[in-house]
Amino acid sequence: MNKSFTLQPIMNLAQHKNDSATRNLGQLNKQQQSAQQKLDTLLGFRKDYQARLQDASRGGMDQAELSNFQHFINKLDEAISHQLEAVEQSRMSTQAGRSEFNITQRKLKSFDTLQQRHFKEQKRAANLSEQKTLDEHSGRPAPYQMNNNED
């Protein structure tokens, strides 16, 4: 006489959404790490070329070499600026994905709590039914009937 958990289809949907949000958050974290690694690489290149420029300047260089170094460093600065924007966008996307994940987690936990209450109530009802059946078969009056016969 167990009733099924009537919210099970909704709980399954919540589980599916949570699984999807988990995968999405994982992908967003990877993208953010990748964007940060690219930025770190560009910053490393810039530092190296800046050091090369300083070393070359000490040793003397012609105007064309100096111009090439400065032009390349300016291009690196532009790439760094764009990559900083990409990192920030990635951080915002990851934060949104984390928020979505947290929402789906809370919903799933709520449904799980309801399901656990349902199962607990089903078990309690089954135990009461079993106890009633045992009382009827043993010939013992149910506890609520004992006081009525003492008149």
Secondary structure, 3 states (H helix, E strand, C coil): CCCCCCCHHHHHHHHHHHHHHHHHHHHHHHHHHHHHHHHHHHHHHHHHHHHHHHHHHHHCCCHHHHHHHHHHHHHHHHHHHHHHHHHHHHHHHHHHHHHHHHHHHHHHHHHHHHHHHHHHHHHHHHHHHHHHHHHHHHCCCCCCCHHHHHC
